[in-house]
Amino acid sequence: MLEIHQRENIENYIDYFKKYNIPDDANVVEAFDKGNVTGFAIYKIKEDAVFIYHVEYGDDLYLCDGIVRTVLFKASMLGINKAKFEAKDLSVFKKLGFLEKESDWLISIESVMDGCKKCKNSC
């Protein structure tokens, strides 16, 4: 069963911070399946937006979606409704519907989360 948790100690991710020029005070969430880390996201919540710097998910788009939604949910619980994707390749986030074609901003986290309700109701 997939679980996603906040990582308190980010030592294992320092190389990613350096490689992608991520601020030292960013956070990490990890995805686990059967006790093994299967993916993660590096992000930072600021006053008015969450910044998503890097997401690792192998080739599993559903895993990527779940990790990103976890970060967006964490931000929304703090009253934040905007997200900026600062990853090098934005195509997967566009494919998953988080971004418009020519933007790296998600203007309404709420609209993405409401989309989950619509999906759930259609099953």
C-alpha positions in Angstrom: 0.0 0.0 0.0 1.3 3.4 -1.0 2.2 5.8 1.8 3.6 9.3 1.6 5.4 10.9 4.6 7.3 14.0 5.4 11.0 13.4 5.7 12.5 15.2 8.6 16.1 14.5 7.9 17.0 15.5 4.3 20.7 14.4 4.4 20.0 11.7 1.8 18.8 14.3 -0.7 21.6 16.9 -0.4 23.0 15.9 -3.9 19.6 16.8 -5.4 19.6 20.1 -3.6 23.0 20.9 -5.1 22.3 19.5 -8.6 19.0 21.5 -9.0 20.1 24.5 -7.0 17.3 24.1 -4.4 17.2 26.3 -1.3 18.7 24.6 1.8 15.5 25.1 3.8 13.3 23.1 1.3 11.4 20.0 2.5 11.1 16.4 1.3 8.2 14.0 1.1 8.8 10.3 0.4 6.5 7.8 -1.1 6.7 4.2 0.3 5.4 0.9 -1.0 6.0 -2.1 1.2 8.6 -0.2 3.2 10.7 0.8 0.2 11.0 4.4 -1.0 9.5 4.5 -4.5 9.6 8.3 -5.1 9.9 11.7 -3.5 9.4 15.4 -4.0 11.5 18.4 -2.9 9.4 21.5 -2.2 9.2 24.7 -0.2 6.1 26.3 1.2 6.4 30.1 1.3 3.9 32.8 2.4 1.7 32.7 -0.7 2.7 29.7 -2.8 4.4 26.2 -2.7 7.4 25.8 -4.9 7.9 22.2 -6.3 11.6 21.8 -7.3 12.0 18.2 -8.1 9.9 15.0 -8.2 11.2 11.5 -8.6 8.6 8.8 -9.5 10.4 6.3 -11.8 8.1 5.9 -14.8 4.9 5.7 -12.8 2.6 8.7 -13.6 0.2 7.7 -10.9 3.0 7.8 -8.3 4.0 11.3 -9.6 0.4 12.4 -9.4 0.0 11.2 -5.8 3.3 12.7 -4.6 2.4 16.1 -6.2 -1.1 16.0 -4.8 0.3 15.3 -1.3 2.5 18.5 -1.5 -0.4 20.5 -2.9 -2.6 19.2 0.0 0.0 20.2 2.6 0.1 23.7 1.1 -3.7 24.0 0.9 -4.0 23.0 4.6 -1.9 26.2 5.3 -4.3 28.3 3.2 -2.1 28.4 0.2 -3.7 28.2 -3.2 -0.9 28.6 -5.7 2.0 26.4 -6.8 5.0 27.0 -9.0 6.7 24.0 -10.6 10.4 24.8 -10.9 11.5 21.3 -12.2 13.7 21.2 -15.3 11.1 19.3 -17.3 7.5 20.4 -16.8 6.0 18.1 -19.4 4.8 15.5 -16.9 3.0 18.1 -14.8 1.3 19.4 -17.9 0.3 15.9 -18.9 -1.2 15.3 -15.5 -3.2 18.5 -15.7 -1.4 20.5 -13.1 -0.2 23.2 -15.5 -1.4 25.1 -18.5 0.6 24.7 -21.7 2.7 27.9 -21.4 2.9 28.3 -17.6 4.9 26.9 -14.7 2.2 28.1 -12.2 -0.8 26.3 -10.9 -3.0 29.2 -9.9 -5.7 27.2 -8.0 -4.7 24.2 -5.9 -8.3 24.2 -4.8 -9.5 23.5 -8.4 -7.1 20.5 -8.6 -8.4 19.1 -5.3 -12.0 19.7 -6.4 -11.2 17.7 -9.5 -10.5 14.7 -7.2 -14.1 14.9 -5.9 -15.4 14.9 -9.4 -13.3 11.9 -10.3 -14.4 10.0 -7.2 -18.1 10.8 -7.9 -17.7 9.4 -11.5 -16.6 6.0 -10.3 
